[in-house]
Structures are given as structure tokens and as C-alpha cells.
């Protein structure tokens, strides 16, 4: 192994990856092919931290390289449907009278920031998730080559899908922070 830190350059990451035993590489690739980013990262940190200083950031870069290597072979979770007909059918099946459609930000270590479309109901007062819109699903919904400008694609997709659903149902659409991811933005509440 060279004295250069593993995470600095792709060539160093590749050399470190290739120095791992086949069993470890197979295990990581198995996690990648199942779209289990955290499982793959955990394995690399567990085997590389003490010996080579491979922390979470470097492990994420290496796992990202493996995702790129496998491309469409990764078994990703299916996208939530965002067409108005599917969303309306989901909203009809939740129980309670839908009084608003709301888009809220959320995030995790797998998808980074994403938007969740919610149906807000009365009788009973509740909220139900209709769709989760991570970056990749948003790009697929908007169409390849669509430029969302400076905005997060998930926000643009949520406005289009959520706005169309709200119009179809005759209820308000609320998205408190469409320009900036903010999971603490003010929420819509029925009057």
C-alpha cells in the first residue's frame, strides 16, 4: 500500500479495494447489488479502519465506486408512483377526508435529502405518506435531461405531482420550503 491516503484519489481507492480478500469484496458487492449502502460501508470500515484508516467517508466513496461499477444491476427499491391517477387512488384508500396534500423534507444516509408527499386528513386527524421522492426517482419522473435549475429535483417533482393531486382532489397543496431542504419547516394544519 502506498503512503497516500486511501480516500484521496480514485486510483488509491481502487488499489486498496483490489488488495482486499475476495470474500470481503464479494460481501461488499453483495450488499451493493441489494442496494444496502450502509451494510457495504460498515464492512469496509470494520476491515479497513484500524489497519488503513478507512473511515465512513472513504468507505462511502469506495461503495459509490462499486455502485457505479454495477449500474443498472443494483436491485433498487421501486419508485413511488407519482402519476395523478395512482396518487389519487392511494389517497382514496387511506380513510378519513383528505383536506390537504403536503410536501415535507426528510433525509437519511442512503438517499440524502428527499421529499415525502402526505395526505392530511380529518375525521380522523391524521397524515399518511403517499409517495417518497428521492433524487433519482425525481429525475426519472421529470424526464431525462430536464434541468430543475438551482432547485433540488425532488422538490420540483413534489410540486408537480403534489400540486396536480391537490388540484384533482380540490384541496390545498402546501410545501413550506420548496427551494431549500429543511425538515423543520412549518407544517400545514387544518383550520
Secondary structure, 3 states (H helix, E strand, C coil): CCCCCCCCCHHHHHHHHHHCCHHHHHHHHHHHHCCCHHHHHHHHHHHHHHHHCCCHHHHHHHHHHHHHHHHHHCCCCCCCCCCHHHHHHHHHCCCCEEEEEEEEEEEECCCEEEEEEEEEEECCCEEEEEEEECHHHHHHHHCCCCCCCCCCHHHHHHHHHHHHHHHHHCCEEECCCCCCCCCCCCCCCCC
